Amino acid sequence: QKEVEQDPGPLSVPEGAIVSLNCTYSNSAFQYFMWYRQYSRKGPELLMYTYSSGNKEDGRFTAQVDKSSKYISLFIRDSQPSDSATYLCAMSADTDKLIFGTGTRLQVFP
Amino acid sequence: ETGVTQTPRHLVMGMTNKKSLKCEQHLGHNAMYWYKQSAKKPLELMFVYSLEERVENNSVPSRFSPECPNSSHLFLHLHTLQPEDSALYLCASSQDQGVNQPQHFGDGTRLSIL
């Protein structure tokens, strides 16, 4: 079993839709959770960072962590074509090593 | 110039060639990383440097040789690579080594092995 599972997509939605991106994980020691966005031909950029459980909101983006279910989500409200990218989840225990998901490709069409 | 800069952006090389990838960060960070990104696979951490000392070598074949001459520069020297080494190689930096330190990525070098 992979440590981090992420549906590769592609996920195709119309502009204005609410998007839900998810990752599941197997290591209960994970407590640092991140979401990165990667545009085509670009490196990943950090979108959201959360520690332990709970929600975090930043503009149109909301990150949720449910440690009891070993499940994290990224919600994008009022999605825009400029949100079209690959979204990578990443997480870590109290070590220094980040474990990444394979990424979900999102396409928002006008 | 700001952020993390990687050169070249694209590299095509034969299996017997020797080449180097370069990474430069202008963020004043103390930790630098090399990652490999292959299609449909998670990012794989290759090497970690903190204050110019290698602190992690993630079971990477010896045909990949990193070098960190100072805290702003990181190189990945390549020799006698295999076709399966074709991938996007990403450099990242963070203020210090640690998972509570966000990593800033460059745009990568797309490497193709003939």
Chai-1 contact restraints between the chains, C-beta under 6 A:
chainA,res_idxA,chainB,res_idxB,connection_type,confidence,min_distance_angstrom,max_distance_angstrom,comment,restraint_id
A,Y32,B,V99,contact,1.0,0.0,6.0,A-B,restraint_1
A,K42,B,D107,contact,1.0,0.0,6.0,A-B,restraint_2
A,G43,B,L90,contact,1.0,0.0,6.0,A-B,restraint_3
A,G43,B,F105,contact,1.0,0.0,6.0,A-B,restraint_4
A,G43,B,G106,contact,1.0,0.0,6.0,A-B,restraint_5
A,G43,B,D107,contact,1.0,0.0,6.0,A-B,restraint_6
A,G43,B,G108,contact,1.0,0.0,6.0,A-B,restraint_7
A,P44,B,F105,contact,1.0,0.0,6.0,A-B,restraint_8
A,L46,B,P102,contact,1.0,0.0,6.0,A-B,restraint_9
A,S92,B,V99,contact,1.0,0.0,6.0,A-B,restraint_10
A,D96,B,Q97,contact,1.0,0.0,6.0,A-B,restraint_11
A,D96,B,G98,contact,1.0,0.0,6.0,A-B,restraint_12
A,D96,B,V99,contact,1.0,0.0,6.0,A-B,restraint_13
A,F100,B,P42,contact,1.0,0.0,6.0,A-B,restraint_14
A,F100,B,L43,contact,1.0,0.0,6.0,A-B,restraint_15
A,G101,B,P42,contact,1.0,0.0,6.0,A-B,restraint_16
A,T102,B,P42,contact,1.0,0.0,6.0,A-B,restraint_17
